[in-house]
């Protein structure tokens, strides 16, 4: 996989959440880069994104909206998740004290050979398994 950066779920959410225009603009730039093949993600990220748009945004996205969004995001390179990634997520929890699903993000980024994780939720500047977290909104 040639993308050396990884997109966390919160970046996708901000790209489609109009409540914070500055963050939306920044996130949309990162999503454009991901669609162009410069930034990777995972099926977990897409699943969390859909769940957020369905259950946490008001008004919730419709199935038709989500289908169109997922079609538009289709070109994003997805790092595969397997049993080793799940095991590595458990190790991330033990080593770094992160939540399991954040550990999945870390393990998947590592699996993809990514050097940077774009995230607002993880500790900016911290290195996890060789991947440095960068908060694009600071």
C-alpha positions as CSV (number, residue, x, y, z in Angstrom):
1,X,0.0,0.0,0.0
2,X,1.5,3.3,-1.1
3,X,-0.5,5.7,1.2
4,X,1.7,6.6,4.1
5,X,-1.1,8.4,6.0
6,X,-4.2,7.1,7.7
7,X,-7.6,8.8,8.2
8,X,-9.4,8.4,11.5
9,X,-13.2,8.3,11.6
10,X,-13.6,11.8,13.1
11,X,-12.0,13.4,10.0
12,X,-14.6,11.8,7.8
13,X,-17.4,12.9,10.1
14,X,-16.2,16.5,10.2
15,X,-16.0,16.5,6.4
16,X,-19.8,16.0,6.3
17,X,-20.8,17.9,9.5
18,X,-21.8,21.4,8.7
19,X,-21.9,22.5,12.3
20,X,-18.2,23.5,12.3
21,X,-17.3,25.1,8.9
22,X,-13.6,25.5,9.6
23,X,-13.1,21.9,10.6
24,X,-15.3,20.8,7.7
25,X,-13.1,22.6,5.2
26,X,-9.9,21.1,6.6
27,X,-11.4,17.6,6.8
28,X,-12.8,17.9,3.2
29,X,-9.2,18.6,2.0
30,X,-8.0,15.4,3.7
31,X,-10.9,13.4,2.3
32,X,-10.1,14.7,-1.2
33,X,-6.5,13.4,-0.7
34,X,-7.8,10.1,0.5
35,X,-10.1,9.7,-2.5
36,X,-7.0,10.5,-4.7
37,X,-5.2,7.6,-3.1
38,X,-2.8,9.6,-0.9
39,X,-4.4,8.6,2.5
40,X,-5.7,5.2,3.6
41,X,-8.5,4.2,5.9
42,X,-10.2,0.9,6.9
43,X,-13.6,-0.7,6.8
44,X,-13.8,0.1,10.5
45,X,-13.4,3.8,9.8
46,X,-16.2,3.6,7.1
47,X,-18.5,1.7,9.5
48,X,-18.0,4.1,12.3
49,X,-18.6,7.0,9.9
50,X,-21.9,5.5,8.8
51,X,-23.0,4.8,12.3
52,X,-22.2,8.4,13.4
53,X,-24.1,9.9,10.5
54,X,-27.1,7.6,11.3
55,X,-27.2,7.9,15.0
56,X,-25.3,11.0,16.2
57,X,-25.9,13.8,13.7
58,X,-29.1,15.7,13.5
59,X,-30.9,15.2,11.2
60,X,-29.6,11.7,10.6
61,X,-28.4,10.8,7.2
62,X,-30.8,8.8,5.0
63,X,-29.8,5.5,3.4
64,X,-29.8,7.2,0.0
65,X,-27.4,9.9,1.3
66,X,-25.2,7.2,2.8
67,X,-25.1,5.2,-0.4
68,X,-24.1,8.3,-2.3
69,X,-21.4,9.1,0.2
70,X,-20.0,5.6,0.3
71,X,-19.9,5.6,-3.5
72,X,-18.0,8.8,-3.5
73,X,-15.5,7.4,-0.9
74,X,-15.1,4.2,-2.9
75,X,-11.7,5.0,-4.2
76,X,-10.1,5.3,-0.7
77,X,-7.5,2.6,-0.2
78,X,-8.7,0.4,2.7
79,X,-6.1,-1.4,4.8
80,X,-7.4,-5.0,5.4
81,X,-8.4,-6.0,9.0
82,X,-7.7,-9.5,10.1
83,X,-7.0,-11.5,13.3
84,X,-3.5,-10.1,13.6
85,X,-4.8,-6.5,13.5
86,X,-7.3,-7.4,16.3
87,X,-4.4,-8.9,18.4
88,X,-2.3,-5.9,17.8
89,X,-5.2,-3.7,18.9
90,X,-5.2,-5.6,22.2
91,X,-1.5,-5.0,22.4
92,X,-2.1,-1.3,21.8
93,X,-4.5,-1.2,24.6
94,X,-2.0,-2.8,26.9
95,X,1.0,-0.7,25.7
96,X,-0.7,2.7,25.3
97,X,-3.8,2.5,27.4
98,X,-6.1,3.4,24.5
99,X,-9.6,2.2,23.9
100,X,-9.8,-1.1,21.9
101,X,-11.4,0.6,18.8
102,X,-8.7,3.3,18.9
103,X,-6.2,0.4,19.1
104,X,-7.8,-1.0,16.0
105,X,-7.1,2.3,14.2
106,X,-3.5,2.2,15.4
107,X,-3.0,-1.4,14.4
108,X,-4.6,-0.9,11.0
109,X,-2.4,2.2,10.3
110,X,0.6,0.1,11.3
111,X,-0.5,-2.7,9.0
112,X,-0.8,-0.3,6.1
113,X,2.8,1.0,6.7
114,X,1.4,4.5,7.5
115,X,3.7,7.0,9.1
116,X,1.0,9.5,10.1
117,X,-2.6,9.2,11.5
118,X,-4.9,12.1,11.0
119,X,-7.1,12.3,14.1
120,X,-8.6,14.7,16.6
121,X,-9.3,12.0,19.1
122,X,-5.8,10.4,19.6
123,X,-2.9,12.3,21.3
124,X,-1.4,14.7,18.7
125,X,2.3,14.3,18.5
126,X,2.4,10.9,20.1
127,X,3.9,8.0,18.2
128,X,2.1,4.6,18.3
129,X,3.7,1.6,16.7
130,X,5.8,4.0,14.5
131,X,2.8,6.1,13.4
132,X,2.7,9.7,14.6
133,X,-0.7,11.3,15.3
134,X,-1.4,14.7,13.8
135,X,-4.5,16.8,14.6
136,X,-5.3,18.8,11.5
137,X,-7.4,21.3,13.4
138,X,-4.8,22.8,15.7
